[in-house]
Amino acid sequence: MPIVVDIDVMLAKRKMPVGVLADRVGITPANLAVLKNGRAKAVRFTTLEALCEVLDCQPGDLLRWEPGDAADLYSPNEEDRPLAGRPEA
């Protein structure tokens, strides 16, 4: 996955349990786990802001981009999509 979530790193630096972070941010531990494990499809800016406030960090401390194969799976332009992603003609 090209976007890597480093919440675990900040939790370790702050010596904060996941449950405490979820409580302080105001999200369920299950939703925090989805985000933390990189399974989230999106994150609200308000949630990102709350995470940064509680962990005393910047968004770049929690999220980073790494090149990977997932970037090749989708392109907003139909003609740029791999053939496997196009509907049958």
C-alpha positions as CSV (number, residue, x, y, z in Angstrom):
1,M,0.0,0.0,0.0
2,P,1.6,3.3,-1.0
3,I,0.2,5.3,1.9
4,V,1.7,4.0,5.2
5,V,0.1,4.8,8.5
6,D,2.6,5.2,11.3
7,I,0.3,5.7,14.3
8,D,2.0,2.8,16.0
9,V,5.3,4.7,15.9
10,M,3.8,7.8,17.5
11,L,2.0,5.6,20.1
12,A,5.3,4.0,21.1
13,K,7.1,7.4,21.2
14,R,4.3,8.8,23.5
15,K,4.0,5.6,25.5
16,M,0.3,5.7,25.0
17,P,-2.0,2.7,24.8
18,V,-4.3,2.4,21.8
19,G,-7.4,2.5,23.9
20,V,-6.4,5.8,25.5
21,L,-5.7,7.3,22.1
22,A,-9.1,6.2,20.8
23,D,-10.9,7.6,23.9
24,R,-9.0,11.0,23.6
25,V,-9.6,11.3,19.9
26,G,-13.3,10.3,20.2
27,I,-13.3,7.3,17.9
28,T,-14.0,3.6,18.6
29,P,-11.0,1.3,19.2
30,A,-12.2,-0.7,16.2
31,N,-12.1,2.3,13.9
32,L,-8.7,3.3,15.2
33,A,-7.5,-0.3,14.5
34,V,-8.8,0.0,10.9
35,L,-6.9,3.2,10.4
36,K,-3.8,2.0,12.3
37,N,-3.5,-1.2,10.3
38,G,-3.7,0.6,6.9
39,R,-7.2,-0.8,6.0
40,A,-9.0,2.6,6.0
41,K,-10.0,4.0,2.6
42,A,-10.2,7.6,3.9
43,V,-9.6,9.6,7.0
44,R,-11.5,12.8,7.9
45,F,-9.4,15.9,8.5
46,T,-11.2,16.3,11.8
47,T,-10.0,12.9,12.9
48,L,-6.5,13.6,11.6
49,E,-6.5,16.9,13.4
50,A,-7.6,15.2,16.7
51,L,-4.9,12.5,16.3
52,C,-2.2,15.2,15.8
53,E,-3.5,17.2,18.7
54,V,-3.5,14.2,21.1
55,L,-0.2,12.8,19.9
56,D,1.4,16.3,19.6
57,C,2.6,15.7,16.1
58,Q,2.2,16.7,12.5
59,P,0.1,14.8,9.8
60,G,3.4,13.8,8.2
61,D,4.4,12.0,11.4
62,L,1.3,9.7,11.0
63,L,1.1,9.3,7.2
64,R,3.7,8.8,4.5
65,W,3.8,7.8,0.9
66,E,5.9,4.9,-0.4
67,P,6.0,3.9,-4.0
68,G,4.3,0.6,-4.7
69,D,2.2,-1.5,-7.1
70,A,-1.1,-0.2,-5.9
71,A,-0.5,3.1,-7.7
72,D,-0.4,1.2,-11.0
73,L,-3.9,-0.3,-10.4
74,Y,-5.9,2.8,-11.0
75,S,-5.7,5.9,-13.1
76,P,-8.5,8.5,-13.3
77,N,-8.2,8.4,-17.1
78,E,-10.0,5.4,-18.7
79,E,-7.3,5.1,-21.4
80,D,-4.6,5.0,-18.8
81,R,-6.1,2.1,-16.8
82,P,-4.6,-1.4,-17.2
83,L,-6.7,-3.6,-19.4
84,A,-7.7,-5.8,-16.4
85,G,-9.5,-2.8,-14.8
86,R,-11.5,-1.9,-17.9
87,P,-15.1,-3.1,-18.5
88,E,-15.6,-5.5,-21.3
89,A,-16.3,-3.8,-24.6
